[in-house]
Amino acid sequence: MMDRFQKKLWLFFTVWFFIGLILVGFSLLPPWLEWANAVFLFASGLYAALYLWDVVPKGRFIIPVIFFGSIIIESIGVHTGWPFGTYAYEADFGVQLFGVPITIGAAWLSVMGASLAFSRRFPIRFNTVILVPLFAVWLDMAIDPVAANVKSYWLWQDGGFYYDIPTQNFFGWYGTALFFSLLIARFEQQSTITALERNNQYLFLMLHALFGLTAGVAGLYGVTLISLLAGITYWLTKGGVRFAKSKQKQMG
């Protein structure tokens, strides 16, 4: 039943993604269709949650911890400037909880699920704790310049050397992702549905593609380059999943 549901959800998300890639990437999305962004985030977050549900069967409480925990952490950030820096969300970014759009919870699920799946292409010990936080920051290096500088979903009060985004923000992202990664690492197992892991790796690439394209159209070519590196890394590690699984079997 779950396999059938994830297939239908992935089909829906993939169609939604390619439509959004054109409309958002080339700034063709009309104001009355802004709600489509929330659908994208919730669909990707739900698909990532299905993957987490599969790989942490004894730790499924982690899913709501990521959703609500990220909102609480972001709320602290909005009201105190820690751990990300001083910023504020625009009022039209959707329904808010504690001053934070609830879509942020779905976005963090997407980031964590996609980063976890992508980390499994690297057959190294403790890859979840070592790589997932780094991959989350890698994604934010594509997300934040577009969301803040191109789409104005949130506004930074302080600047930084990377597209005027505070360096503190990336340390905050790393710390938040590390906290979630430590929880995941405590309970994670091998995925029982290969398509879920494969598609969440694609999700990592699709997020980079969406923000990388949008950044390139807006003239933020450094962001586009960073996103292109995700595709190159995927190609260079094309045997990683197979090796990682073999390693897990040997350890078992």
ChimeraX attribute file (.defattr): number of C-alpha atoms within 10 A of each C-alpha:
attribute: neighborCount
match mode: 1-to-1
recipient: residues
	/A:1	5
	/A:2	10
	/A:3	14
	/A:4	8
	/A:5	12
	/A:6	19
	/A:7	15
	/A:8	12
	/A:9	15
	/A:10	20
	/A:11	12
	/A:12	13
	/A:13	21
	/A:14	18
	/A:15	11
	/A:16	16
	/A:17	21
	/A:18	14
	/A:19	13
	/A:20	19
	/A:21	20
	/A:22	15
	/A:23	15
	/A:24	21
	/A:25	21
	/A:26	15
	/A:27	15
	/A:28	11
	/A:29	16
	/A:30	9
	/A:31	7
	/A:32	7
	/A:33	9
	/A:34	14
	/A:35	12
	/A:36	14
	/A:37	18
	/A:38	19
	/A:39	14
	/A:40	20
	/A:41	20
	/A:42	21
	/A:43	22
	/A:44	28
	/A:45	25
	/A:46	22
	/A:47	27
	/A:48	31
	/A:49	24
	/A:50	22
	/A:51	26
	/A:52	27
	/A:53	18
	/A:54	21
	/A:55	23
	/A:56	21
	/A:57	13
	/A:58	13
	/A:59	17
	/A:60	18
	/A:61	12
	/A:62	20
	/A:63	23
	/A:64	14
	/A:65	16
	/A:66	24
	/A:67	21
	/A:68	18
	/A:69	17
	/A:70	23
	/A:71	24
	/A:72	18
	/A:73	16
	/A:74	25
	/A:75	20
	/A:76	17
	/A:77	20
	/A:78	20
	/A:79	14
	/A:80	13
	/A:81	17
	/A:82	17
	/A:83	19
	/A:84	25
	/A:85	23
	/A:86	19
	/A:87	21
	/A:88	18
	/A:89	18
	/A:90	13
	/A:91	13
	/A:92	11
	/A:93	19
	/A:94	18
	/A:95	12
	/A:96	16
	/A:97	14
	/A:98	13
	/A:99	17
	/A:100	25
	/A:101	21
	/A:102	20
	/A:103	23
	/A:104	23
	/A:105	25
	/A:106	28
	/A:107	23
	/A:108	25
	/A:109	28
	/A:110	27
	/A:111	27
	/A:112	29
	/A:113	30
	/A:114	33
	/A:115	29
	/A:116	30
	/A:117	27
	/A:118	29
	/A:119	25
	/A:120	24
	/A:121	23
	/A:122	19
	/A:123	19
	/A:124	15
	/A:125	11
	/A:126	11
	/A:127	18
	/A:128	27
	/A:129	21
	/A:130	15
	/A:131	20
	/A:132	28
	/A:133	28
	/A:134	20
	/A:135	23
	/A:136	25
	/A:137	24
	/A:138	21
	/A:139	23
	/A:140	21
	/A:141	23
	/A:142	26
	/A:143	20
	/A:144	23
	/A:145	22
	/A:146	24
	/A:147	17
	/A:148	18
	/A:149	18
	/A:150	16
	/A:151	14
	/A:152	15
	/A:153	17
	/A:154	16
	/A:155	16
	/A:156	19
	/A:157	13
	/A:158	13
	/A:159	14
	/A:160	12
	/A:161	8
	/A:162	13
	/A:163	16
	/A:164	14
	/A:165	22
	/A:166	19
	/A:167	15
	/A:168	18
	/A:169	23
	/A:170	21
	/A:171	16
	/A:172	19
	/A:173	20
	/A:174	20
	/A:175	17
	/A:176	22
	/A:177	24
	/A:178	21
	/A:179	14
	/A:180	22
	/A:181	24
	/A:182	15
	/A:183	18
	/A:184	22
	/A:185	16
	/A:186	13
	/A:187	14
	/A:188	19
	/A:189	15
	/A:190	15
	/A:191	19
	/A:192	12
	/A:193	14
	/A:194	11
	/A:195	15
	/A:196	24
	/A:197	26
	/A:198	18
	/A:199	22
	/A:200	26
	/A:201	22
	/A:202	17
	/A:203	26
	/A:204	26
	/A:205	23
	/A:206	21
	/A:207	23
	/A:208	26
	/A:209	20
	/A:210	22
	/A:211	26
	/A:212	28
	/A:213	26
	/A:214	29
	/A:215	26
	/A:216	17
	/A:217	15
	/A:218	15
	/A:219	12
	/A:220	19
	/A:221	15
	/A:222	16
	/A:223	25
	/A:224	22
	/A:225	15
	/A:226	16
	/A:227	27
	/A:228	16
	/A:229	15
	/A:230	21
	/A:231	17
	/A:232	11
	/A:233	13
	/A:234	17
	/A:235	11
	/A:236	11
	/A:237	17
	/A:238	13
	/A:239	13
	/A:240	19
	/A:241	19
	/A:242	14
	/A:243	17
	/A:244	20
	/A:245	16
	/A:246	13
	/A:247	14
	/A:248	13
	/A:249	10
	/A:250	8
	/A:251	7
	/A:252	6
